Amino acid sequence: MSPDDKDELSENTEKLWNMVDDFRVGMLVTRPHDGAPRPRPMTLAQRDDETITFVTARDATLVEELERDSGCAISMQSDRKYVALRGLAEVVDEQSAIDEVWSETMRVWFPDGPSSGRIVLVRVGVLEGEFWDVSGVQLVRFLLKAAKAYAQGSKLGKEMNNPGMHGGVAL
């Protein structure tokens, strides 16, 4: 790997995690026993380095699915930003970890609080990530290229693959 490739990888990694930090909710996708992907919206409780943590109920179907197959994906999107992650999940049943991510907003799902015994964490170790950012300066560049393609009667090519607008990383 050349030094330029390492710099781009480092920039992509930083950009990916900065974009993840902009989101509060992600669609966590698991593979139930029938193999069909099953997405569900989950609030991000914590993000550390290359992991994302969610809170769920011990008896949730999600826990059963992850115990059978820990492979999962997380997607996040807004009007102009998109993130896709792939990783392996583990179910964490440590009270100290639960206490660390607990917030009072969770009480609507867990009225008995963090020590109720009903709560477990889903900690996803992210293996790969990809992002698309069509905001700010990137949006202006994209719109100019789109207008040019429209005026010429051609289609957009790889405009979304510009550095800073699209990138991927293996972690």
mmCIF file of the C-alpha atoms, coordinates in Angstrom:
data_MODEL
# 
_entry.id   MODEL 
# 
loop_
_atom_site.group_PDB 
_atom_site.id 
_atom_site.type_symbol 
_atom_site.label_atom_id 
_atom_site.label_alt_id 
_atom_site.label_comp_id 
_atom_site.label_asym_id 
_atom_site.label_entity_id 
_atom_site.label_seq_id 
_atom_site.pdbx_PDB_ins_code 
_atom_site.Cartn_x 
_atom_site.Cartn_y 
_atom_site.Cartn_z 
_atom_site.occupancy 
_atom_site.B_iso_or_equiv 
_atom_site.pdbx_formal_charge 
_atom_site.auth_seq_id 
_atom_site.auth_comp_id 
_atom_site.auth_asym_id 
_atom_site.auth_atom_id 
_atom_site.pdbx_PDB_model_num 
ATOM 1   C CA . MET A 1 1   ? 0.000   0.000   0.000   1.00 0.00 ? 1   MET A CA 1 
ATOM 2   C CA . SER A 1 2   ? 1.436   3.355   -1.038  1.00 0.00 ? 2   SER A CA 1 
ATOM 3   C CA . PRO A 1 3   ? 1.640   6.312   1.375   1.00 0.00 ? 3   PRO A CA 1 
ATOM 4   C CA . ASP A 1 4   ? -1.111  8.049   -0.644  1.00 0.00 ? 4   ASP A CA 1 
ATOM 5   C CA . ASP A 1 5   ? -3.368  5.002   -0.230  1.00 0.00 ? 5   ASP A CA 1 
ATOM 6   C CA . LYS A 1 6   ? -2.692  5.002   3.524   1.00 0.00 ? 6   LYS A CA 1 
ATOM 7   C CA . ASP A 1 7   ? -3.537  8.721   3.727   1.00 0.00 ? 7   ASP A CA 1 
ATOM 8   C CA . GLU A 1 8   ? -6.802  8.185   1.824   1.00 0.00 ? 8   GLU A CA 1 
ATOM 9   C CA . LEU A 1 9   ? -7.679  5.207   4.034   1.00 0.00 ? 9   LEU A CA 1 
ATOM 10  C CA . SER A 1 10  ? -7.002  7.279   7.148   1.00 0.00 ? 10  SER A CA 1 
ATOM 11  C CA . GLU A 1 11  ? -9.102  10.163  5.781   1.00 0.00 ? 11  GLU A CA 1 
ATOM 12  C CA . ASN A 1 12  ? -11.909 7.769   4.846   1.00 0.00 ? 12  ASN A CA 1 
ATOM 13  C CA . THR A 1 13  ? -11.829 6.174   8.300   1.00 0.00 ? 13  THR A CA 1 
ATOM 14  C CA . GLU A 1 14  ? -12.005 9.575   10.005  1.00 0.00 ? 14  GLU A CA 1 
ATOM 15  C CA . LYS A 1 15  ? -14.771 10.752  7.652   1.00 0.00 ? 15  LYS A CA 1 
ATOM 16  C CA . LEU A 1 16  ? -16.770 7.545   8.236   1.00 0.00 ? 16  LEU A CA 1 
ATOM 17  C CA . TRP A 1 17  ? -16.683 7.848   12.029  1.00 0.00 ? 17  TRP A CA 1 
ATOM 18  C CA . ASN A 1 18  ? -17.405 11.578  11.947  1.00 0.00 ? 18  ASN A CA 1 
ATOM 19  C CA . MET A 1 19  ? -20.479 10.834  9.857   1.00 0.00 ? 19  MET A CA 1 
ATOM 20  C CA . VAL A 1 20  ? -21.572 8.023   12.209  1.00 0.00 ? 20  VAL A CA 1 
ATOM 21  C CA . ASP A 1 21  ? -21.346 10.525  15.078  1.00 0.00 ? 21  ASP A CA 1 
ATOM 22  C CA . ASP A 1 22  ? -23.916 12.694  13.266  1.00 0.00 ? 22  ASP A CA 1 
ATOM 23  C CA . PHE A 1 23  ? -26.581 9.977   13.608  1.00 0.00 ? 23  PHE A CA 1 
ATOM 24  C CA . ARG A 1 24  ? -28.641 8.975   16.627  1.00 0.00 ? 24  ARG A CA 1 
ATOM 25  C CA . VAL A 1 25  ? -30.499 6.057   15.030  1.00 0.00 ? 25  VAL A CA 1 
ATOM 26  C CA . GLY A 1 26  ? -29.376 3.281   12.750  1.00 0.00 ? 26  GLY A CA 1 
ATOM 27  C CA . MET A 1 27  ? -31.175 0.428   11.041  1.00 0.00 ? 27  MET A CA 1 
ATOM 28  C CA . LEU A 1 28  ? -29.647 -2.723  12.532  1.00 0.00 ? 28  LEU A CA 1 
ATOM 29  C CA . VAL A 1 29  ? -30.032 -5.576  10.059  1.00 0.00 ? 29  VAL A CA 1 
ATOM 30  C CA . THR A 1 30  ? -29.812 -9.178  11.227  1.00 0.00 ? 30  THR A CA 1 
ATOM 31  C CA . ARG A 1 31  ? -30.380 -12.538 9.549   1.00 0.00 ? 31  ARG A CA 1 
ATOM 32  C CA . PRO A 1 32  ? -33.130 -14.553 11.215  1.00 0.00 ? 32  PRO A CA 1 
ATOM 33  C CA . HIS A 1 33  ? -33.369 -18.326 10.799  1.00 0.00 ? 33  HIS A CA 1 
ATOM 34  C CA . ASP A 1 34  ? -35.107 -17.984 7.403   1.00 0.00 ? 34  ASP A CA 1 
ATOM 35  C CA . GLY A 1 35  ? -32.100 -16.040 6.051   1.00 0.00 ? 35  GLY A CA 1 
ATOM 36  C CA . ALA A 1 36  ? -34.065 -12.973 4.925   1.00 0.00 ? 36  ALA A CA 1 
ATOM 37  C CA . PRO A 1 37  ? -32.534 -9.712  6.226   1.00 0.00 ? 37  PRO A CA 1 
ATOM 38  C CA . ARG A 1 38  ? -34.494 -8.150  9.093   1.00 0.00 ? 38  ARG A CA 1 
ATOM 39  C CA . PRO A 1 39  ? -33.948 -4.430  9.708   1.00 0.00 ? 39  PRO A CA 1 
ATOM 40  C CA . ARG A 1 40  ? -35.032 -2.602  12.851  1.00 0.00 ? 40  ARG A CA 1 
ATOM 41  C CA . PRO A 1 41  ? -34.407 0.987   13.963  1.00 0.00 ? 41  PRO A CA 1 
ATOM 42  C CA . MET A 1 42  ? -32.150 1.199   17.002  1.00 0.00 ? 42  MET A CA 1 
ATOM 43  C CA . THR A 1 43  ? -30.873 4.197   18.934  1.00 0.00 ? 43  THR A CA 1 
ATOM 44  C CA . LEU A 1 44  ? -27.088 4.360   19.181  1.00 0.00 ? 44  LEU A CA 1 
ATOM 45  C CA . ALA A 1 45  ? -26.251 4.226   22.875  1.00 0.00 ? 45  ALA A CA 1 
ATOM 46  C CA . GLN A 1 46  ? -22.483 4.494   22.535  1.00 0.00 ? 46  GLN A CA 1 
ATOM 47  C CA . ARG A 1 47  ? -19.697 4.526   19.969  1.00 0.00 ? 47  ARG A CA 1 
ATOM 48  C CA . ASP A 1 48  ? -16.110 3.675   20.832  1.00 0.00 ? 48  ASP A CA 1 
ATOM 49  C CA . ASP A 1 49  ? -13.339 3.324   18.294  1.00 0.00 ? 49  ASP A CA 1 
ATOM 50  C CA . GLU A 1 50  ? -14.673 0.603   15.990  1.00 0.00 ? 50  GLU A CA 1 
ATOM 51  C CA . THR A 1 51  ? -17.762 -0.462  17.967  1.00 0.00 ? 51  THR A CA 1 
ATOM 52  C CA . ILE A 1 52  ? -21.341 0.704   18.164  1.00 0.00 ? 52  ILE A CA 1 
ATOM 53  C CA . THR A 1 53  ? -23.534 -0.234  21.112  1.00 0.00 ? 53  THR A CA 1 
ATOM 54  C CA . PHE A 1 54  ? -27.310 -0.522  21.245  1.00 0.00 ? 54  PHE A CA 1 
ATOM 55  C CA . VAL A 1 55  ? -29.612 -1.308  24.184  1.00 0.00 ? 55  VAL A CA 1 
ATOM 56  C CA . THR A 1 56  ? -32.352 -3.917  23.936  1.00 0.00 ? 56  THR A CA 1 
ATOM 57  C CA . ALA A 1 57  ? -34.462 -6.228  26.073  1.00 0.00 ? 57  ALA A CA 1 
ATOM 58  C CA . ARG A 1 58  ? -33.053 -9.586  27.106  1.00 0.00 ? 58  ARG A CA 1 
ATOM 59  C CA . ASP A 1 59  ? -36.112 -11.353 25.656  1.00 0.00 ? 59  ASP A CA 1 
ATOM 60  C CA . ALA A 1 60  ? -36.090 -9.465  22.323  1.00 0.00 ? 60  ALA A CA 1 
ATOM 61  C CA . THR A 1 61  ? -36.114 -11.492 19.125  1.00 0.00 ? 61  THR A CA 1 
ATOM 62  C CA . LEU A 1 62  ? -32.984 -9.566  18.175  1.00 0.00 ? 62  LEU A CA 1 
ATOM 63  C CA . VAL A 1 63  ? -31.005 -11.325 20.924  1.00 0.00 ? 63  VAL A CA 1 
ATOM 64  C CA . GLU A 1 64  ? -32.130 -14.735 19.703  1.00 0.00 ? 64  GLU A CA 1 
ATOM 65  C CA . GLU A 1 65  ? -31.183 -13.859 16.113  1.00 0.00 ? 65  GLU A CA 1 
ATOM 66  C CA . LEU A 1 66  ? -27.711 -12.635 17.099  1.00 0.00 ? 66  LEU A CA 1 
ATOM 67  C CA . GLU A 1 67  ? -27.034 -15.708 19.211  1.00 0.00 ? 67  GLU A CA 1 
ATOM 68  C CA . ARG A 1 68  ? -27.726 -17.796 16.102  1.00 0.00 ? 68  ARG A CA 1 
ATOM 69  C CA . ASP A 1 69  ? -25.808 -15.543 13.664  1.00 0.00 ? 69  ASP A CA 1 
ATOM 70  C CA . SER A 1 70  ? -23.695 -12.625 14.856  1.00 0.00 ? 70  SER A CA 1 
ATOM 71  C CA . GLY A 1 71  ? -23.245 -11.118 11.371  1.00 0.00 ? 71  GLY A CA 1 
ATOM 72  C CA . CYS A 1 72  ? -25.110 -7.859  10.967  1.00 0.00 ? 72  CYS A CA 1 
ATOM 73  C CA . ALA A 1 73  ? -25.249 -4.576  9.102   1.00 0.00 ? 73  ALA A CA 1 
ATOM 74  C CA . ILE A 1 74  ? -26.107 -1.039  10.169  1.00 0.00 ? 74  ILE A CA 1 
ATOM 75  C CA . SER A 1 75  ? -27.358 1.618   7.804   1.00 0.00 ? 75  SER A CA 1 
ATOM 76  C CA . MET A 1 76  ? -27.899 5.291   8.563   1.00 0.00 ? 76  MET A CA 1 
ATOM 77  C CA . GLN A 1 77  ? -29.175 8.064   6.367   1.00 0.00 ? 77  GLN A CA 1 
ATOM 78  C CA . SER A 1 78  ? -30.280 11.647  6.286   1.00 0.00 ? 78  SER A CA 1 
ATOM 79  C CA . ASP A 1 79  ? -31.250 13.816  3.340   1.00 0.00 ? 79  ASP A CA 1 
ATOM 80  C CA . ARG A 1 80  ? -27.683 14.068  2.069   1.00 0.00 ? 80  ARG A CA 1 
ATOM 81  C CA . LYS A 1 81  ? -25.549 11.647  4.096   1.00 0.00 ? 81  LYS A CA 1 
ATOM 82  C CA . TYR A 1 82  ? -25.505 7.870   4.037   1.00 0.00 ? 82  TYR A CA 1 
ATOM 83  C CA . VAL A 1 83  ? -23.490 5.293   5.977   1.00 0.00 ? 83  VAL A CA 1 
ATOM 84  C CA . ALA A 1 84  ? -23.419 1.506   5.632   1.00 0.00 ? 84  ALA A CA 1 
ATOM 85  C CA . LEU A 1 85  ? -21.538 -0.682  8.115   1.00 0.00 ? 85  LEU A CA 1 
ATOM 86  C CA . ARG A 1 86  ? -20.966 -4.417  8.359   1.00 0.00 ? 86  ARG A CA 1 
ATOM 87  C CA . GLY A 1 87  ? -19.832 -6.183  11.495  1.00 0.00 ? 87  GLY A CA 1 
ATOM 88  C CA . LEU A 1 88  ? -20.205 -8.865  14.115  1.00 0.00 ? 88  LEU A CA 1 
ATOM 89  C CA . ALA A 1 89  ? -22.449 -8.373  17.136  1.00 0.00 ? 89  ALA A CA 1 
ATOM 90  C CA . GLU A 1 90  ? -22.210 -9.721  20.624  1.00 0.00 ? 90  GLU A CA 1 
ATOM 91  C CA . VAL A 1 91  ? -24.804 -9.623  23.358  1.00 0.00 ? 91  VAL A CA 1 
ATOM 92  C CA . VAL A 1 92  ? -23.319 -8.087  26.516  1.00 0.00 ? 92  VAL A CA 1 
ATOM 93  C CA . ASP A 1 93  ? -24.875 -8.776  29.894  1.00 0.00 ? 93  ASP A CA 1 
ATOM 94  C CA . GLU A 1 94  ? -22.554 -6.854  32.238  1.00 0.00 ? 94  GLU A CA 1 
ATOM 95  C CA . GLN A 1 95  ? -24.195 -4.486  34.687  1.00 0.00 ? 95  GLN A CA 1 
ATOM 96  C CA . SER A 1 96  ? -21.244 -2.078  34.661  1.00 0.00 ? 96  SER A CA 1 
ATOM 97  C CA . ALA A 1 97  ? -21.480 -1.779  30.849  1.00 0.00 ? 97  ALA A CA 1 
ATOM 98  C CA . ILE A 1 98  ? -25.250 -1.249  31.054  1.00 0.00 ? 98  ILE A CA 1 
ATOM 99  C CA . ASP A 1 99  ? -24.785 1.431   33.733  1.00 0.00 ? 99  ASP A CA 1 
ATOM 100 C CA . GLU A 1 100 ? -22.226 3.174   31.510  1.00 0.00 ? 100 GLU A CA 1 
ATOM 101 C CA . VAL A 1 101 ? -24.646 3.647   28.596  1.00 0.00 ? 101 VAL A CA 1 
ATOM 102 C CA . TRP A 1 102 ? -27.837 4.143   30.617  1.00 0.00 ? 102 TRP A CA 1 
ATOM 103 C CA . SER A 1 103 ? -29.748 7.392   30.166  1.00 0.00 ? 103 SER A CA 1 
ATOM 104 C CA . GLU A 1 104 ? -33.073 8.383   31.665  1.00 0.00 ? 104 GLU A CA 1 
ATOM 105 C CA . THR A 1 105 ? -34.644 8.482   28.193  1.00 0.00 ? 105 THR A CA 1 
ATOM 106 C CA . MET A 1 106 ? -34.394 4.666   28.205  1.00 0.00 ? 106 MET A CA 1 
ATOM 107 C CA . ARG A 1 107 ? -36.791 4.489   31.120  1.00 0.00 ? 107 ARG A CA 1 
ATOM 108 C CA . VAL A 1 108 ? -39.780 4.570   28.743  1.00 0.00 ? 108 VAL A CA 1 
ATOM 109 C CA . TRP A 1 109 ? -38.726 1.095   27.562  1.00 0.00 ? 109 TRP A CA 1 
ATOM 110 C CA . PHE A 1 110 ? -37.277 -0.048  30.861  1.00 0.00 ? 110 PHE A CA 1 
ATOM 111 C CA . PRO A 1 111 ? -39.361 1.588   33.644  1.00 0.00 ? 111 PRO A CA 1 
ATOM 112 C CA . ASP A 1 112 ? -37.542 -0.384  36.367  1.00 0.00 ? 112 ASP A CA 1 
ATOM 113 C CA . GLY A 1 113 ? -34.235 1.238   35.429  1.00 0.00 ? 113 GLY A CA 1 
ATOM 114 C CA . PRO A 1 114 ? -30.812 -0.058  34.492  1.00 0.00 ? 114 PRO A CA 1 
ATOM 115 C CA . SER A 1 115 ? -30.631 -2.749  37.173  1.00 0.00 ? 115 SER A CA 1 
ATOM 116 C CA . SER A 1 116 ? -33.971 -4.343  36.244  1.00 0.00 ? 116 SER A CA 1 
ATOM 117 C CA . GLY A 1 117 ? -32.317 -7.424  34.768  1.00 0.00 ? 117 GLY A CA 1 
ATOM 118 C CA . ARG A 1 118 ? -34.278 -6.964  31.535  1.00 0.00 ? 118 ARG A CA 1 
ATOM 119 C CA . ILE A 1 119 ? -31.556 -5.023  29.707  1.00 0.00 ? 119 ILE A CA 1 
ATOM 120 C CA . VAL A 1 120 ? -28.712 -6.293  27.555  1.00 0.00 ? 120 VAL A CA 1 
ATOM 121 C CA . LEU A 1 121 ? -26.407 -4.491  25.182  1.00 0.00 ? 121 LEU A CA 1 
ATOM 122 C CA . VAL A 1 122 ? -25.781 -5.310  21.550  1.00 0.00 ? 122 VAL A CA 1 
ATOM 123 C CA . ARG A 1 123 ? -22.185 -4.366  20.813  1.00 0.00 ? 123 ARG A CA 1 
ATOM 124 C CA . VAL A 1 124 ? -21.304 -4.383  17.109  1.00 0.00 ? 124 VAL A CA 1 
ATOM 125 C CA . GLY A 1 125 ? -17.645 -4.641  16.174  1.00 0.00 ? 125 GLY A CA 1 
ATOM 126 C CA . VAL A 1 126 ? -17.540 -2.881  12.807  1.00 0.00 ? 126 VAL A CA 1 
ATOM 127 C CA . LEU A 1 127 ? -15.474 -4.679  10.152  1.00 0.00 ? 127 LEU A CA 1 
ATOM 128 C CA . GLU A 1 128 ? -16.228 -2.531  7.113   1.00 0.00 ? 128 GLU A CA 1 
ATOM 129 C CA . GLY A 1 129 ? -17.846 0.793   6.423   1.00 0.00 ? 129 GLY A CA 1 
ATOM 130 C CA . GLU A 1 130 ? -18.867 2.881   3.469   1.00 0.00 ? 130 GLU A CA 1 
ATOM 131 C CA . PHE A 1 131 ? -20.171 6.436   3.256   1.00 0.00 ? 131 PHE A CA 1 
ATOM 132 C CA . TRP A 1 132 ? -21.748 8.830   0.778   1.00 0.00 ? 132 TRP A CA 1 
ATOM 133 C CA . ASP A 1 133 ? -21.746 12.523  1.624   1.00 0.00 ? 133 ASP A CA 1 
ATOM 134 C CA . VAL A 1 134 ? -23.628 14.848  -0.697  1.00 0.00 ? 134 VAL A CA 1 
ATOM 135 C CA . SER A 1 135 ? -23.672 17.856  1.616   1.00 0.00 ? 135 SER A CA 1 
ATOM 136 C CA . GLY A 1 136 ? -21.882 21.195  1.736   1.00 0.00 ? 136 GLY A CA 1 
ATOM 137 C CA . VAL A 1 137 ? -19.182 21.655  -0.897  1.00 0.00 ? 137 VAL A CA 1 
ATOM 138 C CA . GLN A 1 138 ? -19.724 18.084  -2.090  1.00 0.00 ? 138 GLN A CA 1 
ATOM 139 C CA . LEU A 1 139 ? -23.346 18.943  -2.899  1.00 0.00 ? 139 LEU A CA 1 
ATOM 140 C CA . VAL A 1 140 ? -22.307 21.979  -4.951  1.00 0.00 ? 140 VAL A CA 1 
ATOM 141 C CA . ARG A 1 141 ? -19.801 19.889  -6.925  1.00 0.00 ? 141 ARG A CA 1 
ATOM 142 C CA . PHE A 1 142 ? -22.363 17.171  -7.508  1.00 0.00 ? 142 PHE A CA 1 
ATOM 143 C CA . LEU A 1 143 ? -25.041 19.634  -8.654  1.00 0.00 ? 143 LEU A CA 1 
ATOM 144 C CA . LEU A 1 144 ? -22.636 21.261  -11.106 1.00 0.00 ? 144 LEU A CA 1 
ATOM 145 C CA . LYS A 1 145 ? -21.707 17.872  -12.592 1.00 0.00 ? 145 LYS A CA 1 
ATOM 146 C CA . ALA A 1 146 ? -25.367 16.852  -12.715 1.00 0.00 ? 146 ALA A CA 1 
ATOM 147 C CA . ALA A 1 147 ? -26.309 20.105  -14.490 1.00 0.00 ? 147 ALA A CA 1 
ATOM 148 C CA . LYS A 1 148 ? -23.510 19.568  -17.007 1.00 0.00 ? 148 LYS A CA 1 
ATOM 149 C CA . ALA A 1 149 ? -24.616 15.983  -17.681 1.00 0.00 ? 149 ALA A CA 1 
ATOM 150 C CA . TYR A 1 150 ? -28.220 17.138  -18.068 1.00 0.00 ? 150 TYR A CA 1 
ATOM 151 C CA . ALA A 1 151 ? -27.249 19.939  -20.495 1.00 0.00 ? 151 ALA A CA 1 
ATOM 152 C CA . GLN A 1 152 ? -25.172 17.510  -22.567 1.00 0.00 ? 152 GLN A CA 1 
ATOM 153 C CA . GLY A 1 153 ? -27.872 14.830  -22.559 1.00 0.00 ? 153 GLY A CA 1 
ATOM 154 C CA . SER A 1 154 ? -25.519 12.367  -20.877 1.00 0.00 ? 154 SER A CA 1 
ATOM 155 C CA . LYS A 1 155 ? -25.735 10.432  -17.643 1.00 0.00 ? 155 LYS A CA 1 
ATOM 156 C CA . LEU A 1 156 ? -23.703 10.866  -14.519 1.00 0.00 ? 156 LEU A CA 1 
ATOM 157 C CA . GLY A 1 157 ? -20.753 8.536   -14.306 1.00 0.00 ? 157 GLY A CA 1 
ATOM 158 C CA . LYS A 1 158 ? -18.673 7.996   -11.227 1.00 0.00 ? 158 LYS A CA 1 
ATOM 159 C CA . GLU A 1 159 ? -19.323 11.417  -9.700  1.00 0.00 ? 159 GLU A CA 1 
ATOM 160 C CA . MET A 1 160 ? -20.325 9.831   -6.396  1.00 0.00 ? 160 MET A CA 1 
ATOM 161 C CA . ASN A 1 161 ? -16.877 8.227   -6.174  1.00 0.00 ? 161 ASN A CA 1 
ATOM 162 C CA . ASN A 1 162 ? -15.051 11.508  -5.575  1.00 0.00 ? 162 ASN A CA 1 
ATOM 163 C CA . PRO A 1 163 ? -12.821 11.533  -2.480  1.00 0.00 ? 163 PRO A CA 1 
ATOM 164 C CA . GLY A 1 164 ? -14.713 13.117  0.391   1.00 0.00 ? 164 GLY A CA 1 
ATOM 165 C CA . MET A 1 165 ? -18.045 12.268  -1.212  1.00 0.00 ? 165 MET A CA 1 
ATOM 166 C CA . HIS A 1 166 ? -17.754 8.491   -1.216  1.00 0.00 ? 166 HIS A CA 1 
ATOM 167 C CA . GLY A 1 167 ? -15.351 6.133   0.460   1.00 0.00 ? 167 GLY A CA 1 
ATOM 168 C CA . GLY A 1 168 ? -15.024 2.808   2.145   1.00 0.00 ? 168 GLY A CA 1 
ATOM 169 C CA . VAL A 1 169 ? -12.793 1.247   4.746   1.00 0.00 ? 169 VAL A CA 1 
ATOM 170 C CA . ALA A 1 170 ? -12.040 -2.198  6.091   1.00 0.00 ? 170 ALA A CA 1 
ATOM 171 C CA . LEU A 1 171 ? -11.307 -1.933  9.790   1.00 0.00 ? 171 LEU A CA 1 
# 
